[in-house]
Amino acid sequence: MKNLQGKTALVTGASSGIGEDMARVLAANGTHLILVARRAERLQALAQELAAAHGVRTDVIAMDLGAPGAAEVLHARTEGAGVAVDILINNAGFGIKGPFLDKPVEAHRDMNRLNMETLTELCWHFGRDMRARRSGWILNTASVGGYIPVPEFSTYAAGKAYVLSFGEALSNELASDGITVTTLCPGGTWTEFMSVTGQQVSGIQKLGMMPARKVAEAGLRGLSAGSRVVVPGWLNRVYAPTLRALPSSLKTGIARLAMQ
Ligand SMILES: NC(=O)c1ccc[n+]([C@@H]2O[C@H](COP(=O)([O-])OP(=O)(O)OC[C@H]3O[C@@H](n4cnc5c(N)ncnc54)[C@H](OP(=O)(O)O)[C@@H]3O)[C@@H](O)[C@H]2O)c1
């Protein structure tokens, strides 16, 4: 990932899981970091550790990216303050599992705001700076759930389908501006996502689970290479497109069983 050395990457969701491992891999590669999430203490500890270990510049911005206007605020605190962001990694996200009507409407709204709206607005703000410099890298974290409708994960999977579709279109649109857009579609990954979502991983599901480090490495290799879509893990690469091709009633039935 030599082309990312000496560049500055802004990583959202860097306080745990895939985002934390992306920060670790980037720092070891010699990429400067701006770490963003809500838990300031975790970000500070990671920033200090990575700066000491790899001699990279590490800045922390602790903020709620689900708040209205968050993207504008984050842009003002970075590019607006004279810090060029060469690499934008939109990775912060969470899921809601359970019957759609039994979850508070506010929970669906907050998730959609973080997983889709803030991600879109960050691409717009930072994408315009990248276009002016005629150089930039964007990575958005979607999910294999974006390939198929998933009952009892309906709004989450639909949101990730949005991220996937948006990223593929943007990749085509921004190529002539010197900007690459990579969409990372992880399958089940061992992170705090499961406890936040209230998801139990049992039986056959465990076979498909991947360590966050492997997912982060695959995503960053794709980012460095300018790949449009990265699906880590051979099992995910087989079942996501296969399920997508099935008739609707069959694929939603299978997805529902898999979630249970
Ligand atoms: N794990 C999986 O099985 C899996 C599968 C497919 C896709 N994904 C996607 O991968 C991405 C990373 O998730 P993960 O698995 O690494 O889960 P994770 O360990 O729970 O990490 C989620 C990250 O997002 C941050 N975040 C959540 N809400 C936020 C908010 N309102 N404002 C700012 N930051 C916020 C969290 O930090 P704070 O709590 O400190 O704010 C944390 O750093 C997500 O987009 C997720 O949808 C995960």
The ligand as an SDF file (V2000), in Angstrom:
LIG
                    3D

 48 52  0  0  0  0  0  0  0  0999 V2000
  -19.3840   -7.0180   12.4230 N   0  0  0  0  0  0  0  0  0  0  0  0
  -20.1000   -7.4640   11.3850 C   0  0  0  0  0  0  0  0  0  0  0  0
  -20.5420   -8.6390   11.3550 O   0  0  0  0  0  0  0  0  0  0  0  0
  -20.3560   -6.5480   10.2130 C   0  0  0  0  0  0  0  0  0  0  0  0
  -20.8020   -7.1280    9.0200 C   0  0  0  0  0  0  0  0  0  0  0  0
  -21.0460   -6.3330    7.9200 C   0  0  0  0  0  0  0  0  0  0  0  0
  -20.8380   -4.9580    8.0030 C   0  0  0  0  0  0  0  0  0  0  0  0
  -20.4220   -4.4020    9.1780 N   0  0  0  0  0  0  0  0  0  0  0  0
  -20.2250   -2.9310    9.2120 C   0  0  0  0  0  0  0  0  0  0  0  0
  -18.8970   -2.6550    9.5990 O   0  0  0  0  0  0  0  0  0  0  0  0
  -18.8310   -1.3330   10.1480 C   0  0  0  0  0  0  0  0  0  0  0  0
  -17.9990   -1.3800   11.4280 C   0  0  0  0  0  0  0  0  0  0  0  0
  -18.6810   -2.1550   12.3950 O   0  0  0  0  0  0  0  0  0  0  0  0
  -17.9340   -3.1610   13.3640 P   0  0  0  0  0  0  0  0  0  0  0  0
  -18.3510   -4.5210   13.0050 O   0  0  0  0  0  0  0  0  0  0  0  0
  -16.5010   -2.8510   13.4530 O   0  0  0  0  0  0  0  0  0  0  0  0
  -18.7070   -2.8190   14.7330 O   0  0  0  0  0  0  0  0  0  0  0  0
  -18.2400   -2.0800   16.0600 P   0  0  0  0  0  0  0  0  0  0  0  0
  -17.0730   -2.7530   16.6700 O   0  0  0  0  0  0  0  0  0  0  0  0
  -19.4840   -1.9350   16.8820 O   0  0  0  0  0  0  0  0  0  0  0  0
  -17.7650   -0.6460   15.5470 O   0  0  0  0  0  0  0  0  0  0  0  0
  -18.6710    0.3620   15.1880 C   0  0  0  0  0  0  0  0  0  0  0  0
  -17.9280    1.6760   15.2110 C   0  0  0  0  0  0  0  0  0  0  0  0
  -18.8480    2.7180   14.8270 O   0  0  0  0  0  0  0  0  0  0  0  0
  -18.7930    3.7600   15.8090 C   0  0  0  0  0  0  0  0  0  0  0  0
  -20.0700    4.4300   15.9180 N   0  0  0  0  0  0  0  0  0  0  0  0
  -21.2970    3.8570   16.1470 C   0  0  0  0  0  0  0  0  0  0  0  0
  -22.2280    4.8150   16.2640 N   0  0  0  0  0  0  0  0  0  0  0  0
  -21.5930    6.0050   16.0890 C   0  0  0  0  0  0  0  0  0  0  0  0
  -22.0240    7.3630   16.1060 C   0  0  0  0  0  0  0  0  0  0  0  0
  -23.3120    7.6880   16.3260 N   0  0  0  0  0  0  0  0  0  0  0  0
  -21.0990    8.3400   15.9120 N   0  0  0  0  0  0  0  0  0  0  0  0
  -19.7990    8.0200   15.7110 C   0  0  0  0  0  0  0  0  0  0  0  0
  -19.3370    6.7620   15.6710 N   0  0  0  0  0  0  0  0  0  0  0  0
  -20.2260    5.7690   15.8690 C   0  0  0  0  0  0  0  0  0  0  0  0
  -18.4290    3.0520   17.0990 C   0  0  0  0  0  0  0  0  0  0  0  0
  -17.7860    3.9520   17.9830 O   0  0  0  0  0  0  0  0  0  0  0  0
  -18.4260    4.6510   19.2670 P   0  0  0  0  0  0  0  0  0  0  0  0
  -19.3890    3.6840   19.8910 O   0  0  0  0  0  0  0  0  0  0  0  0
  -17.2240    4.9600   20.1190 O   0  0  0  0  0  0  0  0  0  0  0  0
  -19.0840    5.8900   18.7550 O   0  0  0  0  0  0  0  0  0  0  0  0
  -17.4180    2.0310   16.6010 C   0  0  0  0  0  0  0  0  0  0  0  0
  -16.1370    2.6200   16.4930 O   0  0  0  0  0  0  0  0  0  0  0  0
  -20.2800   -0.8840   10.3340 C   0  0  0  0  0  0  0  0  0  0  0  0
  -20.6330    0.0030    9.2940 O   0  0  0  0  0  0  0  0  0  0  0  0
  -21.0730   -2.1780   10.2200 C   0  0  0  0  0  0  0  0  0  0  0  0
  -22.3940   -1.9550    9.7490 O   0  0  0  0  0  0  0  0  0  0  0  0
  -20.1710   -5.1700   10.2690 C   0  0  0  0  0  0  0  0  0  0  0  0
  1  2  1  0
  2  3  2  0
  2  4  1  0
  4  5  1  0
  4 48  2  0
  5  6  2  0
  6  7  1  0
  7  8  2  0
  8  9  1  0
  8 48  1  0
  9 10  1  0
  9 46  1  0
 10 11  1  0
 11 12  1  0
 11 44  1  0
 12 13  1  0
 13 14  1  0
 14 15  2  0
 14 16  1  0
 14 17  1  0
 17 18  1  0
 18 19  2  0
 18 20  1  0
 18 21  1  0
 21 22  1  0
 22 23  1  0
 23 24  1  0
 23 42  1  0
 24 25  1  0
 25 26  1  0
 25 36  1  0
 26 27  1  0
 26 35  1  0
 27 28  2  0
 28 29  1  0
 29 30  1  0
 29 35  2  0
 30 31  1  0
 30 32  2  0
 32 33  1  0
 33 34  2  0
 34 35  1  0
 36 37  1  0
 36 42  1  0
 37 38  1  0
 38 39  2  0
 38 40  1  0
 38 41  1  0
 42 43  1  0
 44 45  1  0
 44 46  1  0
 46 47  1  0
M  CHG  2   8   1  16  -1
M  END
$$$$
